[in-house]
């Protein structure tokens, strides 16, 4: 019976460590910046590790062209690229935060999100 209490205490300690690491990871992700570009850098988009778009830059020549369809396609491509890089950065950061924590099922859960 007392052996079970030791396991519970160990799990509680690991849970506390995990909470601390996740809080640090969230702070780190807030400062991560990724960039996506399209059309030979005619469109540049910056995203955070929290999947928020923080800036979009359009080359003046693209605007002057007046080609709305091309602008829409390039912005979409640049946004998708920036967000993909942000997802990869988030996955690496969260995986790093979970390293060394032995919580049953954690590795499997993280792998479903591409985080291992």
Secondary structure as a PSIPRED ss2 file (coil, helix, strand):
# PSIPRED VFORMAT (PSIPRED V4.0)

   1 X C   1.000  0.000  0.000
   2 X H   0.000  1.000  0.000
   3 X H   0.000  1.000  0.000
   4 X H   0.000  1.000  0.000
   5 X H   0.000  1.000  0.000
   6 X H   0.000  1.000  0.000
   7 X H   0.000  1.000  0.000
   8 X H   0.000  1.000  0.000
   9 X H   0.000  1.000  0.000
  10 X H   0.000  1.000  0.000
  11 X H   0.000  1.000  0.000
  12 X H   0.000  1.000  0.000
  13 X H   0.000  1.000  0.000
  14 X H   0.000  1.000  0.000
  15 X H   0.000  1.000  0.000
  16 X H   0.000  1.000  0.000
  17 X H   0.000  1.000  0.000
  18 X H   0.000  1.000  0.000
  19 X H   0.000  1.000  0.000
  20 X H   0.000  1.000  0.000
  21 X H   0.000  1.000  0.000
  22 X H   0.000  1.000  0.000
  23 X H   0.000  1.000  0.000
  24 X H   0.000  1.000  0.000
  25 X H   0.000  1.000  0.000
  26 X H   0.000  1.000  0.000
  27 X H   0.000  1.000  0.000
  28 X H   0.000  1.000  0.000
  29 X H   0.000  1.000  0.000
  30 X H   0.000  1.000  0.000
  31 X H   0.000  1.000  0.000
  32 X C   1.000  0.000  0.000
  33 X E   0.000  0.000  1.000
  34 X E   0.000  0.000  1.000
  35 X E   0.000  0.000  1.000
  36 X E   0.000  0.000  1.000
  37 X E   0.000  0.000  1.000
  38 X E   0.000  0.000  1.000
  39 X C   1.000  0.000  0.000
  40 X C   1.000  0.000  0.000
  41 X C   1.000  0.000  0.000
  42 X C   1.000  0.000  0.000
  43 X E   0.000  0.000  1.000
  44 X E   0.000  0.000  1.000
  45 X E   0.000  0.000  1.000
  46 X E   0.000  0.000  1.000
  47 X E   0.000  0.000  1.000
  48 X E   0.000  0.000  1.000
  49 X C   1.000  0.000  0.000
  50 X C   1.000  0.000  0.000
  51 X C   1.000  0.000  0.000
  52 X C   1.000  0.000  0.000
  53 X E   0.000  0.000  1.000
  54 X E   0.000  0.000  1.000
  55 X E   0.000  0.000  1.000
  56 X E   0.000  0.000  1.000
  57 X E   0.000  0.000  1.000
  58 X E   0.000  0.000  1.000
  59 X C   1.000  0.000  0.000
  60 X H   0.000  1.000  0.000
  61 X H   0.000  1.000  0.000
  62 X H   0.000  1.000  0.000
  63 X H   0.000  1.000  0.000
  64 X H   0.000  1.000  0.000
  65 X H   0.000  1.000  0.000
  66 X C   1.000  0.000  0.000
  67 X C   1.000  0.000  0.000
  68 X H   0.000  1.000  0.000
  69 X H   0.000  1.000  0.000
  70 X H   0.000  1.000  0.000
  71 X H   0.000  1.000  0.000
  72 X H   0.000  1.000  0.000
  73 X H   0.000  1.000  0.000
  74 X H   0.000  1.000  0.000
  75 X H   0.000  1.000  0.000
  76 X H   0.000  1.000  0.000
  77 X H   0.000  1.000  0.000
  78 X H   0.000  1.000  0.000
  79 X H   0.000  1.000  0.000
  80 X H   0.000  1.000  0.000
  81 X H   0.000  1.000  0.000
  82 X H   0.000  1.000  0.000
  83 X H   0.000  1.000  0.000
  84 X H   0.000  1.000  0.000
  85 X H   0.000  1.000  0.000
  86 X H   0.000  1.000  0.000
  87 X H   0.000  1.000  0.000
  88 X H   0.000  1.000  0.000
  89 X H   0.000  1.000  0.000
  90 X H   0.000  1.000  0.000
  91 X H   0.000  1.000  0.000
  92 X H   0.000  1.000  0.000
  93 X H   0.000  1.000  0.000
  94 X H   0.000  1.000  0.000
  95 X H   0.000  1.000  0.000
  96 X H   0.000  1.000  0.000
  97 X H   0.000  1.000  0.000
  98 X H   0.000  1.000  0.000
  99 X C   1.000  0.000  0.000
 100 X C   1.000  0.000  0.000
 101 X C   1.000  0.000  0.000
 102 X C   1.000  0.000  0.000
 103 X C   1.000  0.000  0.000
 104 X C   1.000  0.000  0.000
 105 X C   1.000  0.000  0.000
 106 X H   0.000  1.000  0.000
 107 X H   0.000  1.000  0.000
 108 X H   0.000  1.000  0.000
 109 X H   0.000  1.000  0.000
 110 X H   0.000  1.000  0.000
 111 X H   0.000  1.000  0.000
 112 X H   0.000  1.000  0.000
 113 X C   1.000  0.000  0.000
 114 X C   1.000  0.000  0.000
 115 X C   1.000  0.000  0.000
 116 X C   1.000  0.000  0.000
